[in-house]
Amino acid sequence: MVKLLAENQIEALNEILVVTKQVGWGAADILHTYYRGDIEVTDKKDGPVTSADLAANHYILEQLQSQLSHEDFGYLSEETYKQAQKAIAKDWVWIIDPLDGTRDFIEKTGEYAIHLALTYQKRPMLTVVVIPEAGKLYYAVKGQGCYVETREGEIKKIQVSARDKIEDLSLVASRSHRDKRLNEMLSRIPFKERNYMGSVGGKITTIVEQQCDVYISLSGKSAPKDWDFAAPELILTEAGGSFTSFEGENLTYNNDDVSQWGGLMASNGHCHQELYTLATSLLKEIDAENS
């Protein structure tokens, strides 16, 4: 039985982590099976939804709710969220993306992920990011570091790179969600190299694996949602990185509006403030040029 979080939070979180990892691997198996077959796609206002999204979402919610029924959790999932919904009135809320990178899943690039995040009073406390096609599961509990687990059960603690000059940093950016304004800003920052891929979870894992160093998000007509960032954020910060708004503020989750508007910066932390200050300055220049 999972101990009540109010009684012994650290011990309870570690017990919940065991369940969460099992659920993450189980959801990965479901997506992997769909990925190898025909994918049924339904176009919706916020983008495509597949039969795989729905099957994984059902499995995740069913497993968490049954195995953790002794805890008073709220559940916020991309596939069950309704636009009219207000913030869930609970301290502990799961924020779930059963399939991050749906377009990449449909196009079979392999760059899709599963996000599971348990938040407390709007901040992540325990998170799991699974990259099914890589056979890797990343996990973190607040204050306990970031780890990667393989299908074979091998576990390794991981840390972001030590690169500390902008010109030595590698950018990872969205392959498809980049408008003209973001492209222009990114082109003016003197990164060593630029990489493009799907899935926010996938991008953040490249930072904790020291393959890349910076990810930048900038909302336009639409914005990323809570389930895009809640799980990857803790993975990154527990690996020594930083994840904030361009104003240097922490992100909060489970608000009335699930959209994360504005500029968001994820990095290995060593040039973090310098980068978001530079990005803000460049945006002002770009807006002035286009006004």
C-alpha positions as CSV (number, residue, x, y, z in Angstrom):
1,M,0.0,0.0,0.0
2,V,1.3,3.5,-0.9
3,K,1.8,5.5,2.2
4,L,-0.1,8.8,2.5
5,L,2.0,11.6,1.1
6,A,1.1,13.7,4.1
7,E,2.8,11.1,6.5
8,N,6.1,10.5,4.8
9,Q,6.5,12.4,1.5
10,I,10.0,11.1,0.5
11,E,9.2,7.5,1.1
12,A,5.8,7.8,-0.5
13,L,7.2,9.5,-3.6
14,N,9.7,6.7,-4.0
15,E,7.0,4.1,-3.8
16,I,4.9,6.0,-6.3
17,L,7.9,6.2,-8.6
18,V,8.0,2.4,-8.8
19,V,4.4,2.3,-10.0
20,T,5.0,5.2,-12.4
21,K,7.9,3.5,-14.0
22,Q,5.9,0.4,-14.5
23,V,3.1,2.4,-16.0
24,G,5.6,4.2,-18.3
25,W,7.0,1.0,-19.7
26,G,3.5,-0.5,-20.1
27,A,2.4,2.6,-22.1
28,A,5.6,2.4,-24.2
29,D,4.7,-1.2,-25.1
30,I,1.2,-0.1,-26.2
31,L,2.6,2.8,-28.4
32,H,5.3,0.5,-29.8
33,T,2.7,-2.0,-30.9
34,Y,0.6,0.7,-32.7
35,Y,3.8,2.2,-34.2
36,R,4.6,-1.1,-35.9
37,G,1.1,-1.3,-37.4
38,D,-1.5,0.9,-39.1
39,I,-2.2,4.2,-37.3
40,E,-5.7,5.5,-37.3
41,V,-5.7,9.3,-37.2
42,T,-8.4,11.8,-36.4
43,D,-7.8,15.5,-37.1
44,K,-8.9,17.8,-34.3
45,K,-8.6,21.5,-33.7
46,D,-5.4,21.2,-31.6
47,G,-3.8,18.7,-34.0
48,P,-4.1,15.0,-34.9
49,V,-5.1,12.3,-32.4
50,T,-4.4,8.7,-33.0
51,S,-5.9,5.5,-31.7
52,A,-2.5,5.0,-30.0
53,D,-2.9,8.2,-28.0
54,L,-6.3,7.1,-26.7
55,A,-5.2,3.5,-25.9
56,A,-2.1,4.7,-24.0
57,N,-4.1,7.4,-22.2
58,H,-6.7,4.9,-21.1
59,Y,-4.1,2.5,-19.8
60,I,-2.1,5.2,-17.9
61,L,-5.2,6.6,-16.2
62,E,-6.6,3.2,-15.3
63,Q,-3.3,2.0,-13.9
64,L,-2.5,5.1,-11.8
65,Q,-6.0,5.4,-10.5
66,S,-6.2,1.7,-9.5
67,Q,-2.7,1.3,-8.1
68,L,-2.6,4.7,-6.3
69,S,-6.2,4.8,-5.2
70,H,-5.1,5.5,-1.6
71,E,-4.0,8.9,-2.6
72,D,-6.2,11.9,-3.3
73,F,-4.9,12.8,-6.7
74,G,-6.3,14.9,-9.5
75,Y,-5.7,14.0,-13.1
76,L,-5.0,16.3,-16.0
77,S,-4.4,14.5,-19.3
78,E,-4.1,15.9,-22.8
79,E,-6.6,13.4,-24.2
80,T,-9.3,14.0,-21.5
81,Y,-8.9,17.8,-20.9
82,K,-11.8,20.0,-21.8
83,Q,-11.3,23.6,-22.7
84,A,-14.0,24.7,-20.3
85,Q,-12.3,23.0,-17.4
86,K,-10.8,25.1,-14.6
87,A,-7.7,24.3,-12.5
88,I,-8.2,21.0,-10.6
89,A,-8.8,21.9,-6.9
90,K,-6.3,19.5,-5.4
91,D,-2.7,19.9,-4.1
92,W,-1.4,16.8,-5.9
93,V,-2.2,16.5,-9.6
94,W,-1.0,14.2,-12.3
95,I,-0.2,15.9,-15.6
96,I,-0.1,13.4,-18.4
97,D,0.8,13.3,-22.1
98,P,0.3,9.7,-23.4
99,L,1.9,10.6,-26.7
100,D,4.1,13.7,-27.0
101,G,5.1,14.1,-30.6
102,T,2.0,12.8,-32.4
103,R,3.1,14.0,-35.8
104,D,6.4,12.3,-35.5
105,F,4.6,9.1,-34.4
106,I,2.4,9.3,-37.5
107,E,5.3,10.0,-39.7
108,K,7.3,7.3,-38.0
109,T,10.5,9.3,-37.2
110,G,10.8,7.5,-33.9
111,E,10.8,10.9,-32.1
112,Y,7.9,10.5,-29.7
113,A,7.6,10.2,-25.9
114,I,5.4,9.6,-22.9
115,H,5.2,12.2,-20.2
116,L,4.0,11.4,-16.6
117,A,4.3,14.2,-14.0
118,L,3.1,14.3,-10.4
119,T,2.8,17.9,-9.3
120,Y,2.3,19.5,-5.9
121,Q,0.8,22.9,-5.7
122,K,1.5,23.5,-9.4
123,R,5.2,22.4,-9.4
124,P,6.6,19.0,-10.5
125,M,7.7,16.6,-7.8
126,L,8.0,13.3,-9.6
127,T,8.3,12.8,-13.3
128,V,8.9,10.1,-15.9
129,V,9.7,10.6,-19.6
130,V,9.8,7.5,-21.8
131,I,11.4,7.3,-25.3
132,P,9.9,4.1,-26.5
133,E,11.9,3.7,-29.8
134,A,15.2,4.3,-27.8
135,G,14.2,1.8,-25.1
136,K,14.9,4.4,-22.4
137,L,13.0,5.7,-19.4
138,Y,14.1,8.9,-17.7
139,Y,12.9,9.7,-14.2
140,A,13.4,12.2,-11.4
141,V,12.1,12.9,-7.9
142,K,12.5,16.4,-6.5
143,G,15.9,16.6,-4.8
144,Q,17.1,13.1,-5.8
145,G,18.7,13.6,-9.2
146,C,17.9,12.4,-12.7
147,Y,18.3,8.8,-13.9
148,V,17.9,6.9,-17.1
149,E,16.8,3.2,-17.1
150,T,17.0,0.8,-20.1
151,R,14.7,-2.0,-21.1
152,E,17.3,-4.4,-19.6
153,G,16.9,-2.6,-16.2
154,E,20.3,-0.9,-16.2
155,I,20.1,2.4,-14.3
156,K,22.5,5.4,-14.6
157,K,22.5,8.8,-13.0
158,I,22.9,11.5,-15.6
159,Q,24.0,15.2,-15.6
160,V,23.9,18.0,-18.1
161,S,27.1,19.2,-19.9
162,A,29.5,21.7,-18.5
163,R,29.7,23.8,-21.6
164,D,29.5,27.4,-20.5
165,K,29.9,29.7,-23.6
166,I,27.0,30.4,-26.0
167,E,29.3,29.8,-29.0
168,D,30.0,26.3,-27.6
169,L,26.4,25.3,-27.1
170,S,24.2,23.1,-29.3
171,L,20.6,24.1,-29.8
172,V,17.8,21.6,-30.1
173,A,14.6,23.0,-31.6
174,S,11.2,21.9,-32.8
175,R,11.1,20.4,-36.3
176,S,7.6,21.6,-37.1
177,H,6.5,24.2,-34.4
178,R,8.6,27.2,-35.4
179,D,7.2,30.4,-36.8
180,K,9.1,33.2,-38.6
181,R,9.7,35.2,-35.4
182,L,11.2,32.3,-33.6
183,N,13.3,31.3,-36.5
184,E,14.7,34.8,-36.9
185,M,15.6,35.0,-33.2
186,L,17.3,31.6,-33.2
187,S,19.3,32.6,-36.3
188,R,20.8,35.5,-34.4
189,I,22.1,33.5,-31.4
190,P,25.6,32.2,-32.2
191,F,25.1,28.6,-31.3
192,K,27.8,26.1,-32.3
193,E,25.2,23.9,-34.0
194,R,21.5,23.5,-34.5
195,N,19.5,20.3,-34.3
196,Y,15.8,19.8,-35.0
197,M,13.5,17.0,-33.8
198,G,10.0,16.2,-32.5
199,S,8.7,15.8,-28.9
200,V,9.6,18.1,-26.1
201,G,10.5,15.1,-24.0
202,G,12.9,14.0,-26.7
203,K,14.5,17.4,-26.9
204,I,15.1,17.6,-23.2
205,T,16.6,14.1,-23.0
206,T,19.2,15.3,-25.5
207,I,20.2,18.0,-23.0
208,V,20.5,15.6,-20.1
209,E,22.4,13.2,-22.3
210,Q,24.9,16.1,-23.1
211,Q,24.1,15.8,-26.8
212,C,22.6,19.3,-26.9
213,D,22.5,22.2,-24.4
214,V,19.6,24.6,-25.2
215,Y,15.9,24.4,-26.1
216,I,13.8,27.5,-26.7
217,S,10.0,27.7,-27.0
218,L,8.2,30.8,-28.1
219,S,4.4,30.9,-28.4
220,G,2.7,32.5,-31.4
221,K,-1.0,32.1,-32.3
222,S,-1.0,29.0,-30.0
223,A,1.2,27.8,-27.2
224,P,2.6,24.6,-25.7
225,K,0.5,23.1,-22.9
226,D,1.2,21.9,-19.4
227,W,1.6,18.3,-20.4
228,D,4.4,19.3,-22.9
229,F,6.6,20.6,-20.1
230,A,5.7,19.3,-16.7
231,A,7.5,16.0,-16.9
232,P,10.6,17.1,-19.0
233,E,11.1,20.1,-16.7
234,L,12.0,18.1,-13.6
235,I,14.1,15.6,-15.6
236,L,16.2,18.6,-16.7
237,T,16.5,20.5,-13.4
238,E,17.3,17.4,-11.5
239,A,20.1,16.8,-14.0
240,G,21.5,20.2,-13.2
241,G,19.8,22.2,-15.9
242,S,17.4,25.2,-15.8
243,F,13.9,25.6,-17.2
244,T,12.2,29.0,-16.9
245,S,10.4,31.7,-18.7
246,F,12.3,34.5,-20.4
247,E,11.7,36.5,-17.3
248,G,13.6,33.9,-15.2
249,E,10.4,32.7,-13.5
250,N,9.5,29.1,-12.7
251,L,6.7,27.6,-14.8
252,T,3.5,26.7,-12.9
253,Y,1.0,24.0,-13.9
254,N,-2.7,23.2,-13.4
255,N,-3.8,26.8,-13.8
256,D,-7.2,27.8,-15.4
257,D,-5.3,28.2,-18.7
258,V,-3.2,25.1,-19.5
259,S,-1.3,27.0,-22.2
260,Q,2.3,28.1,-21.5
261,W,2.4,31.5,-23.2
262,G,5.5,33.6,-23.9
263,G,9.2,32.6,-24.2
264,L,10.5,29.6,-22.4
265,M,14.1,28.6,-22.0
266,A,15.5,25.1,-21.1
267,S,19.3,24.8,-20.9
268,N,22.2,23.1,-19.2
269,G,22.1,26.1,-16.9
270,H,25.5,27.6,-17.4
271,C,24.5,30.5,-19.7
272,H,20.8,30.4,-18.8
273,Q,20.2,34.0,-17.7
274,E,22.5,35.3,-20.4
275,L,20.6,33.4,-23.0
276,Y,17.1,34.5,-22.0
277,T,18.3,38.1,-21.7
278,L,19.7,37.9,-25.2
279,A,16.6,36.3,-26.6
280,T,14.4,39.0,-25.1
281,S,16.6,41.7,-26.6
282,L,16.6,40.0,-30.0
283,L,12.8,39.8,-30.0
284,K,12.5,43.5,-29.3
285,E,14.8,44.2,-32.3
286,I,12.9,41.8,-34.5
287,D,9.5,43.3,-33.5
288,A,10.8,46.8,-34.1
289,E,12.1,45.9,-37.6
290,N,8.8,44.4,-38.5
291,S,6.6,47.1,-37.1
